[in-house]
């Protein structure tokens, strides 16, 4: 047996349970007080209406009470600036159509590592005409493994048919294949350097062996016979297991590729699990982005073991 009465939004909120004489008396008293307040407000002058107590105006449905005057903008406390998060790829999300690269990958610092087509043939199991990487340009292991590669597109490629009336355009499936092959090269670099660390050798021995092999293939002076032959032989003996298979890709193709263009690949290892490695990739032609996004490949490890 109870009754409650409140003023909410200029009205009276009542709740009664069980009913009682005191409840109806309370409602009648509140109604009389409410009418009396309206009568006083009607008889008061316009100036007095605005100078009435804040609590009374709030009960009658007026403006909310202000217990203190509003401070000027210059006197208000400044808000703490938002934390500046580094721009990065927004993660691998299979539900999205494409991954958006938030920061240009061209700002990544890499060490120059010019290696020709002979070294690429030594590392990758693919062979022409489906070898879509001509040379390696740069590689960096830290802070994230990153590799730069390139491929020159010629009009003499077998996939450009002269019978088609339209201008020759490189199929996007081959652009994707080139990205995968560049990611395979990065997988080999990462796996072999980890294996060298596991057996107590210097990870830089791989780069030294590849540089020496490139000098020998070019018949240039400075070639050291036998330098890094065990590493290169182990990579060759690994066969097709040294290249990961494509599991998923989220790429956006922004422009077409024509004969005479040079594809510049940039791939970076961003995350890896027990059996898969995730990469972000970007392809450019003459400084313009052709394709960008993310892809996942099966993990490559244990090449030297």
N, C-alpha and C positions, 0 to 999 in steps of 0.2 A: 504494500500500500504506500505508494510514493508518487510524487509529482515533481517535475523539473521544468523550469522556464528560463529561456535564454533569448537574447536579442541577436539575431543572425541576419545579415544583409538587410537591415532596416525593418525586419519583421520579427515575429515572436515564434520561437520554436518550442513546442510543448510536447510532452510525452507523459502519458498517464497510464498507470497500470492498476487495474482493480477498481478505480473510481473511488472518490471520496468527496465529502462536503468541503474539506479544506482545499482540495484541488480546484473546485469551481470558484471558491472564494478568492483563491490566489489569481485565477484568470481574470475575475472581475476587477480586482484591485489593479492589476497590470493594465487592463484596458482603460480604466479611469485615469491612471497616470499618463498613459500614452496620449489620450485626448487632451489632457491638461497641457501637455508639452506642445501639442500642435496649436492649441489656443494661444499660448504665450508667444510662440513663434510668429503667429499671424498678426498679433497686436503689436509686435516689436517693430522698430524701424529697420530699414534695409541695412544700416550700418551695424545695428545691434545683432542682426542675424549672422553676420560674418565674424563678429567678435564674441559669439557665444562660446562657452567652454568646449574644448575639443571632444570630451567624452560625450556631451549632450548631442553635438552634431553627428558623431559617429552612430549614436543610437537612433537618430532620426533619419539615417540613410544619407548623410552628407559625406564630405570628403574625409578620408581617414585622418586620425589625429597625428600631428607631428610634435613630438616632445621636445625637439631641438631644431633650430633653424638650419636650413640646408647650407652646407659649407660651399664656398666657391670652388671652382675646378682646380685652381692652383693649390688649394689647401688640402685636397683629398690625397690620401696615401696612394702612392703609385703601386700598380700591380706588378708582381714579379713577372719578368718576361718569360715567355714559354721556352722550354728547353729545345734547343736546336738539334734535332735528330739528323744524323748524316744521311744524305740521299743514297738510296740503294734500291735494289730490286725488291719488290714487295712480296717476295716469297713465292714458293711453288704451290700453286693452287690448281688442281686438275679441273675444277669446275669452271674456271674462267676460260674464255676463248683464247686469250693471249696474255703473255706477261708483259708488263710495261716496265721498261728500263727507265728509272728515275734519274740516273746520272749517266752522262756520256762515258763510255768505257775508254774513249781515246785519251782520257786524263790519267790512265793507269801508267805508272812508271815501270818499264821493262828494260832488261839488259839486251843490247843488240847481240843477236846470234845468227848471222847470215849463213844459212846452209842450203846447198843446191838440191836439185832434183835427185841426184844420186843418193844422197843421204835420206831423202824422203822415201825412195824406193827401198832402202835398207830397213827403214822403220815400219812402214805400212805394208800390209799384205795385199792391198789393191794394186792393180796393174792397169796401164792404159788400155782402152780410152776412158775407163772409169776412175782413173786417178785424178782427182780434182783438187790436188794441192801441188803446186810447182816448187815452192821453196818455203823455208822457215826464215822468218825475219828477226824475231826477238822472243825471249823467254825470261820469265821471272818466277822464282819460287815463293818469295815472300812479298807482301803479307798474304796474298792469295796466289796460288799457281795460275799464271797467265801466259798465253802463247799467242804470237802473231804469225800468220802465214798468208800466202798470196797464191793466186791462180790467174794466169793470163788466158782469156777466152779468145780463140781464133775462129775465123769463119770456116776453116778446114776441118772443124770437128765433125765426126761422123753423125752426131745427133742433129746437125743443121742440114735439113734436106733442101736441095735446090729445086725440087719439084713444087714446093709450097709457094703459093702466090704472095703470101704475107711476108713481111720482113722477118729475118731470123731472130728469134728470141730464145734465150737460154731457159729451159723449163725450170720451174721452181723446185721440182723434185731433185734436180741436180744441184741447185743451190743448197738445199737441205743436206744432200749427200756430202758436199764440200764442207759444210759446217761439222758434220759428224766426223769426217776424216781429220779435220783440225782438232776436234776434241779427242779423237783417238791418239793423236800425237801427244797431246798434253797428258793423257792417261799414261802413256809409255814413259814420259819424262818423270812423272810423279812416282810411278810404281818402281822404276829402276833406282831412282835416288833413295827411296825408302828401303829397298833391298840392300843397297850399298851401306846405308847406315846400320842395318841389322847385322851385317857381317863385319862391321868395324872398319869400313873404308870411307873415304871422303866422297860425299855426294857429287862434288864438282868433277869427279873423274869421268862422269858421263859426258858432260859438256866438253871436257878436254878430248875425249875419244872421238866425239862427233866432229869437232873442229879439225882434228888431225885427219880423219877420214875424208872430210871435204877437201882439204888441201891435197891429199893424195889423188882423189878423183879428178881434180882440176889440173894435175900435173904441175903444181907450183912448188917452188923450193920451200923447205922447212918441214917436209913430211918425215915423221919418225916411224919407222917400221916396227910393228909389234905393239904400239902404244894403244892400250884399250881394246885389244883384239878379243879378249875373253868376254868383255861386256857386249860388244857387237855380235859376237857369235851366239851368246845366250839370247839376245833379242831375236835373232834370226831363227834360232831353234824353237822359240816359243810358238811360231806359226800363227794361226788365226786367233789363238787365245790372247794375243797381245793387244787386240782391238775389241773394245766393248760393243755390244749390240744395242741399237737404239730401242729404248723402252717407251718414251713419250716425248712429245715436242709441243711447245707453245711458241710459235714464231709468227711474226707479222711481216709480210712481204709488202714493201712500200713502193718499190720501183722495179722496172724491168732491167734485164741485163742483156746487152747486145754484143755481137762480135767486135773485138777490139778493146773491150773493157778489161780492167784488171780488178779482180775480186780481192779485197783485203779482209781476211778473217781475223777476228779477235775473240778468243774463248777464255773463260775464267772458271775455275772450279770454286763453287760457292758452298757446297754442302755435300756430304756423303754419308751413307748408311752402311749397313752390314753387307749389302749386295748391290747397291746402286750408288751412282755418283751424279750429282746435279750440276749443270753448267749453265752459265749465261753467255750468250753469243751475240755478236754484231758483225754485220757485213757491210762494207762501204765500197763505193766506186767513185773515184775522183772527189773524195770528201763528203759524198752524200750517202746517207744510210739506205741500204737496199733491203736488209732484213735484220730483225732483232728479236730477241726473246730468250726462252729457256728450253733446255732439253735434258733428258735423263738417259744415262747409259749404264749398262751392266758394269760392275766394278772390275777393274783389272789389277791384279796383284800377284806376287810370287813369280816374276819373270826370271830372276836370277837364282831362284831356289830349286 
